[in-house]
Amino acid sequence: MKFKIVGMGPGNPEYVLPAARKALDSAEMIIGGKRHLEPFADSGKHLVGVEGQLTKLPEIIRTHMDYLPVVVAVSGDTGFFSLLSYLKKHFDEDQFEVIPGISSLQYMYSQIGMVYQNSYIGSVHGRVLDFSSLVLQYESVGLLTDQVNTPAAIATSLLESGIDDVKIYVGENLSYEDERITCYTPEALGTKQFSDLVVVILKKE
């Protein structure tokens, strides 16, 4: 029996695709982060949190996948900086099925009415990027941020490179009731603090 890797979208259940919802409904075991498992707390399904036990996941999946439906729930889209890359190292492609989701950057671009076919789309999680070069090279730059490369750190990097004619769109808690999307120049953004769930889009004027 194949297990399924399911994209959960930006967060709000309304943005979970019907195919993903069907897989989640039929699953008997759901593996995922805390916020992905919360809606299933009273479902009677066997829930397994990924926090602190990433290396154990392949063994957990192998132990159960042959006799019950297993779903691995991942943030956003399965093909964009998700657990899919890690799981592909441990399983053959005929052992799992992938159901895509809406990434937080897809959602963010739609909310500000901007296309992204000529944009750089990436993540700064554990990576070093030259923001100024990317802004000059692409129509826009969409980024998943982390606790080091915050919007303020990105703004500072741009200013240090002598670039201030850039709009920095900051999306917090996207798709949730407390969603907030704001826009700044690097100078105006300064050292402002934002929530943990943040994506950034840079657009040169």
Residue pairs with C-beta under 8 A, 6 or more apart in sequence:
1 65
1 66
1 67
1 68
1 69
2 65
2 94
2 95
2 96
2 97
3 61
3 65
3 69
3 70
3 71
3 72
3 95
3 96
3 97
4 23
4 27
4 69
4 70
4 71
4 72
4 96
4 97
4 98
4 99
5 71
5 72
5 74
5 78
5 82
5 83
5 84
5 87
5 96
5 97
5 98
5 99
6 20
6 23
6 24
6 71
6 72
6 73
6 74
6 78
6 99
6 101
7 17
7 20
7 74
7 75
7 76
7 77
7 78
7 82
7 99
7 100
7 101
7 102
7 103
8 16
8 20
8 32
8 36
8 73
8 74
8 75
8 76
8 101
9 15
9 16
9 17
9 20
9 76
9 77
9 101
9 102
9 107
9 175
10 76
10 102
10 103
10 104
10 107
10 174
10 175
11 35
11 75
11 104
11 173
11 174
11 175
11 176
11 197
12 175
12 176
13 39
14 175
15 101
15 102
15 107
15 175
16 24
16 101
17 99
17 100
17 101
17 102
19 99
20 99
20 101
23 71
23 99
24 30
24 40
24 71
24 73
26 69
27 45
27 69
27 70
27 71
28 45
28 46
28 68
28 69
28 70
29 45
29 46
29 47
29 48
29 64
29 68
29 69
29 70
29 71
30 36
30 37
30 40
30 45
30 46
30 47
30 48
30 70
30 71
30 72
30 73
31 47
31 48
31 49
31 50
31 57
31 60
31 61
31 70
31 71
31 72
31 73
32 47
32 48
32 49
32 50
32 72
32 73
32 74
33 49
33 50
33 51
33 73
33 75
34 49
34 51
36 73
36 74
36 75
37 47
37 49
37 73
40 47
41 47
46 64
46 68
48 60
50 57
50 83
53 60
54 86
57 72
57 83
57 86
57 87
58 87
58 90
58 91
61 70
61 72
61 87
61 91
64 70
65 95
72 83
72 87
74 82
74 83
74 84
74 101
75 82
75 104
76 82
76 101
76 102
76 103
76 104
76 105
77 100
77 101
77 102
77 103
77 106
78 84
78 98
78 99
78 100
78 101
79 98
79 100
80 103
80 105
80 121
81 123
81 125
81 144
84 98
87 96
104 144
104 171
104 174
104 175
104 197
104 199
105 116
105 121
105 142
105 143
105 144
105 199
105 201
106 116
107 171
107 174
107 175
108 142
108 169
108 171
108 174
108 181
108 199
108 201
109 115
109 116
109 142
109 201
111 171
111 174
111 181
112 169
112 181
112 201
114 140
114 201
114 203
116 140
116 142
118 138
118 139
118 140
119 138
119 139
119 140
119 141
119 142
120 134
120 137
120 138
120 140
120 141
120 142
121 142
122 129
122 141
122 142
122 143
122 144
123 143
123 144
123 146
124 143
124 144
124 145
124 146
124 148
124 149
124 154
125 144
125 146
126 146
129 143
129 149
131 141
131 154
131 157
131 158
131 161
131 202
132 157
132 158
132 161
132 162
132 163
134 141
134 202
135 141
135 158
135 163
135 166
135 202
135 204
136 163
136 204
139 203
140 201
140 202
140 203
140 204
141 201
141 202
141 203
142 199
142 200
142 201
142 202
143 149
143 154
143 199
143 200
143 201
143 202
144 199
145 151
145 154
145 198
145 199
145 200
147 196
150 193
150 194
150 198
151 168
151 170
151 189
151 192
151 194
151 198
151 200
152 189
152 190
152 191
152 192
152 193
154 168
154 186
154 200
154 202
155 168
155 184
155 186
155 187
155 189
155 190
156 186
158 164
158 166
158 168
158 186
158 202
159 186
159 187
163 186
163 204
164 185
164 186
164 187
165 185
165 204
165 205
166 185
166 186
166 202
166 203
166 204
166 205
167 183
167 184
167 185
167 202
167 203
167 204
167 205
168 183
168 184
168 185
168 186
168 189
168 200
168 201
168 202
169 181
169 182
169 183
169 200
169 201
169 202
169 203
170 181
170 182
170 183
170 184
170 189
170 194
170 198
170 199
170 200
171 179
171 180
171 181
171 198
171 199
171 200
171 201
172 178
172 179
172 180
172 181
172 182
172 194
172 195
172 197
172 198
173 179
173 180
173 195
173 197
174 181
174 197
174 199
184 192
